[in-house]
Amino acid sequence: MHPRFYDRLLLRITQETLRQAFKNWDSLKQLGALPLVNLTLVQSQLKRAGYASTIAGRGLALRTVLEDAVDVLKPVDDMPVPEDRAWRPYVILMEQFLHGRSPDWVREQMHISKTTYHSEQRRALNLLVDILQGWEEEQRAQESSMVYEVNPVRVPSIPFLALPKPAHALVGRADLLSRVKAQLIDGHNSALAAFKGLPGVGKTTLAIALAHDPAIRSHFPDGVLWVGLGLHPDPLSWLGIWAGAVGVSEEVIARCIDIPKRAAAVHAAIGMRRMLLVIDDAWQTEAALAFKVGGPNCAHLLTTRLSDVALDFAGGEALLVEELSPSEGMDLLALIAPRAVEAAPQQTEELIQMVGGLPLALILMGSYLRKEGHSEQPRRLHDALSHLHTAEARSHLAQPRSPLEASPTFQPGASLSLQDTIDLSLTVLDPAVAQALFDLSHFAPKPNTFSEAAALAVTGSTVDVLDALVDHGLLQCITPNRYTLHPTIADYAALRGAEAEALERFVRFFTLYAEEHEAEHDLLEGELTNLLCALDNAQAASLDHWLARGVRALRPFLETRELYQVAEQYLGNESL
């Protein structure tokens, strides 16, 4: 008998061995050194997924097996209900052991005593032991039956290279996910889909959700290939990884020394298999197209913040991922930082508005509030909420990421922050285009809009510059002649700084607009936010000449519309 097989027979799955694995959850090296990696089912996962037979690869296989086992304890495919006893094993294992939250915090979400919690914890671990033990026995039985086959057929590996699921449930994306699932499953001739949208809007998270979706995995039973390209992609190396995952020999990979040959080798190996191919974080069309290698039974999914890359790859199947609505944003914050939402619903609602429902901003704020609120000290939570009301504080929030979650563009071990995420877009822009974005920060953010003529006047640029900002997901085109800035982009641009001359150009444009359309009150009402912003800027910058002209031009409109509070602010100065 093979020594390793003998070790597996002796190895027992117990609460202690599971606790040891959860204790080392965030380190693939430490996970890969545990005795549990010698389980037959873990070794089988290693082969099926196409992971390298290294200590990190074994750790990844063990983590995948444990995640799948915990998923079995989920009562229904819905958001957890901690108060429901049926959810207790799943919630305890997910929150305490996988996400590292304190037992007291988890217990409080369930509203149970410490004694009851410890009892439920033991029950959860015992249920997990039973699931894993059952899988292990089934896997051993399958391998034992193969010993007696004279010419056993080699079962091709089933790679699953997708990133792990995030710690929190997906919120507000049910309709979009259903639409894309139908598109990928029912599509013909290599079904295509592409997610495009703002930095931090959750494109990658949506792709992860699809890759892990049971219906998708059932329709594409031969596996999921995943590549994260980033700003500086290495298509040749990644095609080599894909080639190895689908069974191409090392000798053949070594002979394919360029991208076309390696792509052809992957395509040939996939053949008629049913697979989902995900190309994440694409910045160049050429690099993205290098991975369009699936056969007729495959589907391709792309994520990018660049419109031209999405359109080049998927044509009319490119979908815009929008930010969350205020109610959806509140649901997400309640999942991550329930204490903050419960203690200060109005302040958290204001924060959601300040970041325009951007999922990344909400996740970062929620993580910060959860840490500051765990001690049940109201002062800390109050101070944390106040701290987040400044744009600079929000932009610098950061969250550590596991090696698997790290962006290919950032250095290994780099934390995730909103500022760094938006910074990436600026690195590929011409300095003049970037400066135009900073100058546009004089406009109030979404839901306010502004005309193309106003944007050109304030930035002193051309339509090509505005088009570049739109194509890179930094400026949103609402109608053929109007634009808007998302609040997080506006905050970022304001922190980077507009040119001094841009402020005067802003004031001058809208003062002249008010004078030109003094009698056209409908037009003035449509630009009211921008007109009042111009007056505020003129007042703050001591541009008294323009302030006087603007006030005189707007006086009849403000009085006619009975905007008395607004009128008092500007018309009370007799010198004007």
Secondary structure, 3 states (H helix, E strand, C coil): CCHHHHHHHHCCCCHHHHHHHHHCCCCHHHHHCCHHHHCHHHHHHHHHHCCCCCHHHHHHHHHHHHHHHHHHCCCCCCCCCCCCHHHHHHHHHHHHHHCCCCHHHHHHHHCCCHHHHHHHHHHHHHHHHHHHHHHHHHHHHHHHHHCCCCCCCCCCCCCECCCCCCCCCCCCCHHHHHHHHHHHHHCCCCEEEEEECCCCCCHHHHHHHHHHCHHHHHHCCCCEEEEECCCCCCHHHHHHHHHHHCCCCHHHHHHCCCHHHHHHHHHHHHCCCCCEEEEECCCCHHHHHCCCCCCCCCEEEEEECCHHHHHHHHHHHEEECCCCCHHHHHHHHHHHCHHHHHHCHHHHHHHHHHCCCCHHHHHHHHHHHHHHHCCCCHHHHHHHHHHCCCHHHHHHCEECCCCCCCCCCCCCCCCEEHHHHHHHHHHCCCHHHHHHHHHHHHCCCCCCCEEHHHHHHHHCCCHHHHHHHHHCCCCEEEECCEEECCHHHHHHHHHHCCCHHHHHHHHHHHHHHHHHCCCCHHHHHHCHHHHHHHHHHHHHCCCHHHHHHHHHHHHHHHHHCCCHHHHHHHHCCCCC
